[in-house]
Amino acid sequence: MTDFDFDACVVGAGAVGLACGYALARRGRSVVVLETERAIGQGVSSRNSEVVHGGLYYPTGSLKARLCVEGRRRLYSFLDAHKVAYRKCGKLVVATSGAELPRLEAIAAQARANGVEGIAELTGAQAMALEPGLNAAAAIVSPESGVFDSHGYMLALQGEIEAHGGAVVLGTPFEGAAPLAGGGFEVQAGGEAPATLNARQLVTAPGLSAQAAAAKIEGFPPTEIPARHLGKGVYFRLAGKAPFERLIYPPPIPGALGTHYRKDLGGQAVFGPDLAFVATEDYSVDPARAAGFYAYVRKFWPGLPDGALVPDYAGIRPKLHGPGEPQPDFRIDGPEAHGLPGLVALFGIESPGLTSSLAIGEEVALRLGAA
């Protein structure tokens, strides 16, 4: 009979991996979270918009729709309980021309079908009264949307795991795993002090490395590892006073929510991300991309001054679709997909993964039989 070191091993200490560890730890499971980097949340979780999404856009019944709404509700309660900074500023989805009105109506209907609270449709005049300087033919207001301190949130998750007797081990890459004859997994951990540990259950949630992690698990069918596409988005910061209090979103673009505006917790205005599919992980920001930002942003903020956009940062989203392909749902794959009992492998956890993270953790715990 195997002597297990941990009930569960989680690969990846970003927001989703930590949320999975938290969901299991608070159910009394002994948990270890393995992280390649020397700090938590250094991948996808550190290069995003820090937006709390309402859950407006996603097809009803999809994992994204259900987990975003549930995760957002859980998130605000968690942030309150752990005194993590946030601002529930609300969001306006803005149509800047009559041609966009049908898309806006469809988003409002989708949001209501998804159970998003407080959705209201505004005339252009009503939207511009809320946010002077805005250009709007019409808008939807989502009062539940906001911005938050994502790193403070991840620190709180780490603290909860450790308070429940778990461990978050940094500088320790996942090198592979093999199923054990009687159930569970033998896990190889690398780094300066390589180790082998046995865990009853295994969760892989390493963001951009999800496919690589699955390929390192003995017996994981290669046909069940989806293709990885890297969706890069850059951000520009405004040199000057933030023009709006609420989040401002145009209607979504194919494959993403589009370049939007936010006033961050420090009071600065940030625009982004755009979307460009890339072959390698490259976080540089090409200043020449500002030209496209000026044209795009001026549709909803005509007063954007020349020369006011400063290159800020870039993020890469782990997409499961390529250019021109429909955007698929999250993949939370259990044994029904890959045939390995005790394993849950996550793929394509991009937006709204951060907002959904607590609900994703609950979903993973339930799929692992942790009631």
C-alpha positions as CSV (number, residue, x, y, z in Angstrom):
1,M,0.0,0.0,0.0
2,T,1.4,3.4,-1.0
3,D,2.3,5.8,1.7
4,F,1.2,9.2,0.3
5,D,3.2,12.4,1.1
6,F,0.2,14.5,0.1
7,D,-3.5,14.1,-0.7
8,A,-3.1,16.4,-3.7
9,C,-0.3,18.0,-5.7
10,V,-1.2,21.1,-7.7
11,V,1.1,22.2,-10.6
12,G,1.3,26.0,-10.9
13,A,1.1,28.8,-8.4
14,G,-0.9,31.3,-10.4
15,A,-4.3,32.4,-9.4
16,V,-6.0,29.3,-10.7
17,G,-3.5,26.8,-9.3
18,L,-3.6,28.5,-5.9
19,A,-7.4,28.6,-5.9
20,C,-7.4,24.8,-6.6
21,G,-5.0,24.3,-3.7
22,Y,-7.2,26.5,-1.5
23,A,-10.4,24.6,-2.4
24,L,-8.8,21.3,-1.5
25,A,-6.9,22.5,1.6
26,R,-10.0,24.0,3.2
27,R,-11.7,20.6,2.8
28,G,-9.0,19.1,4.9
29,R,-6.8,17.7,2.2
30,S,-3.0,17.9,2.5
31,V,-1.8,20.0,-0.4
32,V,1.4,20.9,-2.1
33,V,1.6,23.4,-4.9
34,L,4.7,23.3,-7.2
35,E,5.8,26.5,-8.9
36,T,8.7,26.8,-11.4
37,E,9.3,30.5,-10.6
38,R,10.7,31.9,-7.4
39,A,7.5,33.8,-6.6
40,I,3.8,33.1,-7.0
41,G,1.8,34.5,-9.9
42,Q,4.6,35.3,-12.3
43,G,3.0,34.0,-15.5
44,V,-0.5,34.8,-16.9
45,S,-1.7,35.9,-13.5
46,S,0.8,38.8,-13.3
47,R,0.2,40.2,-16.9
48,N,-3.5,40.9,-17.2
49,S,-6.1,43.7,-16.6
50,E,-6.9,42.8,-13.0
51,V,-10.6,43.2,-13.9
52,V,-13.4,41.5,-12.0
53,H,-15.6,40.4,-14.9
54,G,-19.4,40.3,-14.6
55,G,-19.9,37.3,-16.9
56,L,-21.8,39.1,-19.7
57,Y,-20.5,37.6,-22.9
58,Y,-20.1,33.8,-22.5
59,P,-22.5,31.3,-24.0
60,T,-25.1,30.3,-21.4
61,G,-24.3,26.9,-19.9
62,S,-20.6,27.1,-20.7
63,L,-18.0,26.7,-18.1
64,K,-16.9,30.3,-18.7
65,A,-20.4,31.7,-18.1
66,R,-21.1,29.6,-15.0
67,L,-17.7,29.8,-13.4
68,C,-17.3,33.6,-14.1
69,V,-20.6,34.5,-12.4
70,E,-20.0,32.1,-9.5
71,G,-16.3,33.1,-9.2
72,R,-17.1,36.8,-9.2
73,R,-19.6,36.4,-6.4
74,R,-17.1,34.4,-4.4
75,L,-14.2,36.7,-5.2
76,Y,-15.7,39.9,-3.7
77,S,-16.5,38.0,-0.5
78,F,-13.0,36.6,-0.4
79,L,-11.4,40.0,-1.0
80,D,-13.5,41.5,1.8
81,A,-12.7,38.8,4.2
82,H,-8.9,39.0,3.5
83,K,-8.8,42.8,3.2
84,V,-7.5,42.8,-0.4
85,A,-8.0,46.1,-2.2
86,Y,-10.6,46.3,-4.9
87,R,-13.0,48.9,-6.5
88,K,-16.4,47.8,-7.7
89,C,-16.5,50.6,-10.3
90,G,-18.9,49.1,-12.7
91,K,-18.5,48.8,-16.5
92,L,-20.0,50.4,-19.6
93,V,-20.1,48.3,-22.8
94,V,-20.3,51.1,-25.4
95,A,-21.6,51.1,-28.9
96,T,-20.1,54.1,-30.7
97,S,-22.2,53.8,-33.8
98,G,-25.7,52.6,-34.9
99,A,-24.0,49.6,-36.6
100,E,-23.0,48.2,-33.2
101,L,-26.4,48.4,-31.6
102,P,-27.5,44.9,-32.5
103,R,-24.3,43.5,-30.9
104,L,-25.0,45.5,-27.8
105,E,-28.6,44.2,-27.5
106,A,-27.2,40.6,-27.9
107,I,-24.7,41.1,-25.1
108,A,-27.5,42.5,-22.8
109,A,-29.6,39.4,-23.5
110,Q,-26.7,37.1,-23.0
111,A,-25.8,38.7,-19.7
112,R,-29.3,38.4,-18.4
113,A,-29.5,34.7,-19.5
114,N,-26.2,34.2,-17.5
115,G,-27.8,35.6,-14.4
116,V,-25.6,38.7,-14.2
117,E,-27.1,41.1,-11.7
118,G,-28.0,44.8,-12.4
119,I,-27.7,44.8,-16.2
120,A,-29.3,48.0,-17.6
121,E,-29.4,49.4,-21.1
122,L,-28.6,53.1,-21.5
123,T,-29.1,55.6,-24.2
124,G,-26.0,57.4,-25.5
125,A,-27.1,60.5,-23.6
126,Q,-27.4,58.6,-20.3
127,A,-24.0,56.9,-20.8
128,M,-22.4,60.3,-21.6
129,A,-24.0,61.8,-18.5
130,L,-22.4,59.1,-16.4
131,E,-19.0,59.6,-18.0
132,P,-18.5,63.0,-19.6
133,G,-16.1,62.8,-22.5
134,L,-17.4,59.5,-23.6
135,N,-18.7,59.0,-27.1
136,A,-21.7,56.6,-27.1
137,A,-24.6,55.8,-29.3
138,A,-25.9,53.5,-26.5
139,A,-24.4,51.4,-23.7
140,I,-24.9,48.6,-21.2
141,V,-24.0,49.1,-17.6
142,S,-22.7,46.2,-15.5
143,P,-22.5,47.4,-11.9
144,E,-20.9,44.2,-10.6
145,S,-17.7,44.7,-12.6
146,G,-14.5,46.1,-11.0
147,V,-10.8,46.1,-10.6
148,F,-8.7,44.5,-7.8
149,D,-5.2,43.7,-6.5
150,S,-4.6,40.4,-8.1
151,H,-1.3,39.9,-6.4
152,G,-2.7,40.6,-3.0
153,Y,-5.4,38.1,-3.8
154,M,-2.8,35.4,-4.7
155,L,-0.9,36.1,-1.5
156,A,-4.1,35.6,0.5
157,L,-4.7,32.3,-1.3
158,Q,-1.2,31.2,-0.5
159,G,-1.7,32.2,3.1
160,E,-4.9,30.1,3.3
161,I,-3.2,27.1,1.9
162,E,-0.4,27.4,4.4
163,A,-2.8,28.1,7.3
164,H,-4.5,24.8,6.4
165,G,-1.2,22.9,6.6
166,G,-0.4,22.9,2.9
167,A,2.8,24.1,1.2
168,V,3.5,26.3,-1.8
169,V,7.0,25.3,-3.0
170,L,8.7,27.9,-5.2
171,G,11.6,27.3,-7.7
172,T,10.4,23.8,-8.1
173,P,9.4,22.8,-11.6
174,F,7.1,19.9,-12.4
175,E,9.3,17.3,-14.2
176,G,6.7,14.6,-14.6
177,A,4.3,12.1,-13.0
178,A,3.4,8.5,-13.3
179,P,0.3,6.7,-12.1
180,L,0.9,4.3,-9.2
181,A,-0.5,0.7,-9.4
182,G,-2.8,1.2,-6.4
183,G,-3.9,4.7,-7.4
184,G,-2.3,8.1,-7.0
185,F,0.8,9.5,-8.7
186,E,4.5,9.5,-8.3
187,V,5.5,13.1,-9.0
188,Q,9.0,14.3,-10.0
189,A,9.9,17.8,-8.8
190,G,13.0,19.5,-10.1
191,G,14.9,22.6,-9.1
192,E,17.9,22.9,-6.8
193,A,16.7,20.1,-4.6
194,P,15.0,17.6,-6.9
195,A,12.5,15.3,-5.1
196,T,10.0,12.5,-5.7
197,L,6.7,12.7,-3.9
198,N,3.6,10.6,-3.9
199,A,0.2,12.2,-4.1
200,R,-3.3,10.7,-4.2
201,Q,-4.5,13.3,-6.7
202,L,-2.9,15.6,-9.2
203,V,-4.1,18.9,-10.7
204,T,-2.2,20.6,-13.5
205,A,-2.9,24.4,-13.8
206,P,0.3,26.0,-15.1
207,G,-1.2,28.4,-17.6
208,L,0.9,28.6,-20.7
209,S,2.7,25.4,-19.8
210,A,-0.5,23.3,-19.5
211,Q,0.2,21.3,-22.7
212,A,3.8,20.7,-21.7
213,A,2.8,19.5,-18.2
214,A,0.2,17.1,-19.6
215,A,2.8,15.6,-22.0
216,K,5.0,14.8,-18.9
217,I,2.3,12.6,-17.3
218,E,2.8,8.9,-18.2
219,G,-0.2,7.5,-19.9
220,F,-1.8,10.9,-20.8
221,P,-3.1,10.4,-24.4
222,P,-1.4,12.8,-26.7
223,T,-4.7,13.1,-28.7
224,E,-6.3,14.7,-25.6
225,I,-3.7,17.5,-25.4
226,P,-5.2,20.5,-27.3
227,A,-3.0,22.6,-29.5
228,R,-1.6,25.7,-27.8
229,H,-1.9,29.1,-29.3
230,L,-0.3,32.2,-27.8
231,G,-2.4,35.3,-27.8
232,K,-0.3,38.4,-27.0
233,G,-1.8,41.6,-25.9
234,V,0.0,44.9,-25.1
235,Y,-1.1,47.7,-22.8
236,F,-0.5,51.4,-23.0
237,R,-0.7,53.8,-20.0
238,L,-2.1,57.3,-20.2
239,A,0.2,60.2,-19.3
240,G,-2.4,62.4,-17.7
241,K,-5.5,62.3,-15.6
242,A,-7.8,59.3,-15.9
243,P,-10.8,60.4,-18.0
244,F,-13.4,57.9,-16.7
245,E,-14.3,56.2,-13.4
246,R,-15.9,53.1,-14.8
247,L,-14.4,50.4,-17.0
248,I,-15.1,51.2,-20.7
249,Y,-15.4,48.3,-23.1
250,P,-16.2,48.4,-26.8
251,P,-18.1,45.4,-28.1
252,P,-15.9,42.3,-28.2
253,I,-13.6,41.5,-31.1
254,P,-13.2,38.0,-32.6
255,G,-11.3,35.9,-30.1
256,A,-11.1,38.5,-27.2
257,L,-12.9,41.2,-25.4
258,G,-11.1,44.0,-27.2
259,T,-9.0,46.9,-26.2
260,H,-10.6,48.5,-23.1
261,Y,-10.1,51.2,-20.6
262,R,-9.6,50.9,-16.9
263,K,-8.6,53.2,-14.1
264,D,-6.4,51.1,-11.9
265,L,-6.2,51.1,-8.2
266,G,-3.4,53.6,-8.3
267,G,-5.7,56.0,-10.2
268,Q,-3.9,55.7,-13.6
269,A,-5.6,55.1,-16.9
270,V,-4.6,51.9,-18.8
271,F,-5.7,50.8,-22.3
272,G,-5.4,47.3,-23.6
273,P,-5.0,44.5,-24.4
274,D,-5.0,44.2,-28.1
275,L,-4.6,40.7,-29.7
276,A,-1.9,39.3,-31.9
277,F,-1.1,35.6,-32.2
278,V,2.6,35.0,-31.7
279,A,4.9,32.0,-32.0
280,T,7.0,32.5,-28.9
281,E,6.7,34.1,-25.4
282,D,7.8,37.7,-26.0
283,Y,6.7,40.4,-23.6
284,S,8.2,43.4,-25.4
285,V,5.9,46.3,-26.2
286,D,6.4,47.7,-29.7
287,P,5.8,51.5,-29.4
288,A,4.5,51.5,-33.0
289,R,1.4,49.6,-31.8
290,A,0.3,52.9,-30.3
291,A,-1.1,54.1,-33.7
292,G,-3.7,51.4,-33.6
293,F,-4.6,52.2,-30.0
294,Y,-5.1,55.9,-30.8
295,A,-7.5,55.0,-33.6
296,Y,-9.4,52.4,-31.5
297,V,-9.7,54.4,-28.3
298,R,-10.8,57.6,-30.0
299,K,-13.9,55.8,-31.1
300,F,-15.1,55.9,-27.5
301,W,-12.9,58.7,-26.2
302,P,-12.4,61.4,-28.9
303,G,-10.5,63.6,-26.5
304,L,-7.5,61.3,-26.3
305,P,-4.6,63.8,-26.8
306,D,-1.8,63.1,-29.2
307,G,1.3,61.7,-27.6
308,A,-0.5,60.7,-24.4
309,L,0.0,56.9,-24.6
310,V,3.1,55.4,-23.0
311,P,4.1,51.7,-23.6
312,D,3.4,49.8,-20.5
313,Y,3.4,46.0,-20.4
314,A,2.4,42.9,-22.3
315,G,0.6,39.6,-21.5
316,I,0.2,36.3,-23.3
317,R,-3.0,34.3,-23.1
318,P,-3.1,30.5,-23.3
319,K,-5.6,30.2,-26.1
320,L,-7.0,27.0,-27.5
321,H,-7.9,28.6,-30.9
322,G,-6.0,30.3,-33.6
323,P,-6.7,33.3,-35.8
324,G,-10.2,33.3,-37.2
325,E,-11.3,30.3,-35.2
326,P,-14.2,30.4,-32.7
327,Q,-13.2,30.9,-29.1
328,P,-13.8,27.6,-27.2
329,D,-14.7,27.0,-23.6
330,F,-12.3,26.4,-20.7
331,R,-11.0,22.8,-20.6
332,I,-11.2,21.1,-17.1
333,D,-10.4,17.6,-18.1
334,G,-10.9,14.7,-15.7
335,P,-10.7,10.9,-16.2
336,E,-13.6,11.0,-18.7
337,A,-11.3,12.8,-21.1
338,H,-7.8,11.3,-20.5
339,G,-8.5,8.0,-18.6
340,L,-6.3,8.7,-15.6
341,P,-8.2,8.5,-12.2
342,G,-7.3,11.2,-9.7
343,L,-6.1,13.7,-12.3
344,V,-7.7,17.0,-13.4
345,A,-5.8,18.8,-16.2
346,L,-6.7,22.4,-17.0
347,F,-6.2,23.9,-20.5
348,G,-7.0,27.3,-22.0
349,I,-7.7,29.1,-18.8
350,E,-7.5,32.6,-20.1
351,S,-10.0,35.4,-19.5
352,P,-12.2,35.3,-17.4
353,G,-10.0,32.8,-15.6
354,L,-8.8,35.2,-12.9
355,T,-12.4,36.2,-12.0
356,S,-13.5,32.6,-12.2
357,S,-10.5,31.2,-10.2
358,L,-12.3,30.4,-6.9
359,A,-15.2,28.7,-8.8
360,I,-12.6,26.8,-10.9
361,G,-11.0,25.6,-7.7
362,E,-14.4,24.5,-6.4
363,E,-15.1,22.7,-9.7
364,V,-11.8,20.9,-9.5
365,A,-12.3,19.8,-5.9
366,L,-15.8,18.5,-6.7
367,R,-14.5,16.5,-9.7
368,L,-11.8,15.0,-7.4
369,G,-14.6,13.9,-5.1
370,A,-13.9,16.5,-2.4
371,A,-17.4,17.3,-1.3
